[in-house]
Amino acid sequence: MLTKEELPECPVATTVQLVGSKWKLLILRNLLARPWRFNELRKDLEGISQKVLTDSLRSLEEDGIVQRKVYPQVPPRVEYSLTPLGESMRPILAAMEQWGSAYKASLEQGEASTQA
């Protein structure tokens, strides 16, 4: 977990430092829908290595964004879900999704108009 002294002064830079990697954002996207198990995330996030997923989940957990729940059964079952702090990122990811969709649509529209 970052200490207050380690956080950048700029709030945007703080957010980027906490969740700014490609993989962390995609992990958050998935966890906004429901709790996920480690191997489910690894299969869904094409191209992520086991180490990067482990490190990303651990970092998000240390920063209070993700929680890890271990079920006492054999074989062990662990699920990852968002904490209330993680849930508070929902509007941010929704805005990113909306912007990304609009951007893709504008590119497709631009391609269509240049081919006409």
N, C-alpha and C positions, 0 to 999 in steps of 0.2 A: 504494500500500500504506500502510495506517495504521501510524504509529509507535507504540511502546509508550506514549509520553506522550499520544497522541491517543485511545487506547482508554479507554472508560469504566471505572470501577472495578468496576461490577456486571457479572458474567459474562453475564447475560441481555441487558443493554444492549449488550454487546460483540457478541453474536451477532446481535441485531437490527440493529446498525449495519452489520455485514458482509453480511447476507443478508436483511434484514427487509422489503425492498420486495416488492410483489406479483409483479413480473416476475422478480426474482432467484429467488424460491422456485419459480416455475413453470419457469424455465430449469433449475434444479437437479433438479426432478422429472423433466423429460425426460432430462437427462443421466445420471440414475441408471439408466436403461434401456439406453442405448447412446450412442456418439458421434453427434453431429448436425452437419450442415452449417448454415451461417448461414441460407440461404433455407428450409431445412426447418424450422428453429426459427421463423422469421418467419411461415411459413404455418400452423404448428401453434398458435402462441400468438396467437390471434385478438385483434386490437385493438392489438398492440404496434407501435410505429413503428420504422422502421429505426434511427433515432438512439437510441432508448431501448434497443433490443436491442444495438446496438454499444457504447453506454456501459456497459450492465450486464455484457456479456461481458468488456469491457476491465477493469472494476472487479473482477470475480470472478477474472480472470487475475492482476491485480496483487496481489490478496490471497492468491494461491496455491491457490485453490479449483478453478479451471478451467484447463486447458491447451489451447493452440491448436497444432494440427499442420498445417503447410503441406506439401503434396505437390508435388514438382517436376514438374509436367505442365502442358500447355496444353489447355484453359483451367485456370488455377490452381484447386486444390481445397484447401479448408481445413476441417478438422474440429475440433470442440470436444468435449472429454471432461473427466471429473473427475480431479483429482489424488488421491493418497491422502488428503489433507486433505479434499477434497470428498467422497470416498467415506465418510469418517467421519461425514458428516451423514445417511447412510442411515437410522439408527434415529430420528433427529429427524423426518425427513420421513415415515417409516412411522408414527410416533406421530401426526403431524398428519393423515395419511390416515385412520387408525383413528378418531381423535376426530371428524373431519369426517363420516365415514360414520355413526358412532353419533348424532351431532347431527342429521343429515338424517333418520335412521330415527326418532328421537324426535319430530321435527316431523311426519313422516308419520303416526306413531302418534297424536299429539295431534289431528291433523286428522281422522283416522278416528274417534276416540272422540267428538269434538264433533259429528260428522255422524250418529252412531248414535242 
